[in-house]
Amino acid sequence: MGMIPSSEPEIIGYQDGQAALHNTKAPPTLWRNVTFRRILYGYGISVFGDCFNGIAISLWVLQTTGSAKSMAAVQICNMAVSFLFGSVS
């Protein structure tokens, strides 16, 4: 089993009757992780595109049918599916 790294100071020896402490290096912040940033930015762009897609489909239904009821039904179905399956996926 390996040891779990800690950000606690580590005693490396004694000098003049006092424990000499050495600070271990703290783990880097999440924002310095390039992979995390790429995934976060990609997800943000994806959500932005999904919003435009929902608006475009609603406007297309409104223009095609001329019915606000149909447009509202599309929006309700879109929100219901997102609510039901979004947390699972």
Residue, then its C-alpha position, 0 to 999 in steps of 0.5 A: m500500500g502506498m502512502i496518501p500525500s498530505s499537505e500537512p507539514e512534515i517533521i524532517g529532524y530536530q534543531d536546537g531541541q525544536a522539530a524542524l518542519h518542512n512543508t510538503k508541496a500542496p497539490p495544484t489547483l484544479w484550474r491548472n489542470v489542462t484536461f479539466r479545462r478542456i472538458l469544462y470548456g467543451y461542455g460549456i460550448s455543448v450546453f450553449g449549442d443545446c440551448f440554440n437547438g431548442i430555440a431553433i426547433s421551437l421556432w421551426v414548429l411555430q413557423t411550420t404549424g402557426s400554433a403556439k400550442s404546438m411550440a409549447a408542447v415541444q418545449i414541454c417535451n424537451m424539458a421533461v426529457s431533460f428533467l427525467f433523464g438528465s440527472v441519470s445520464 
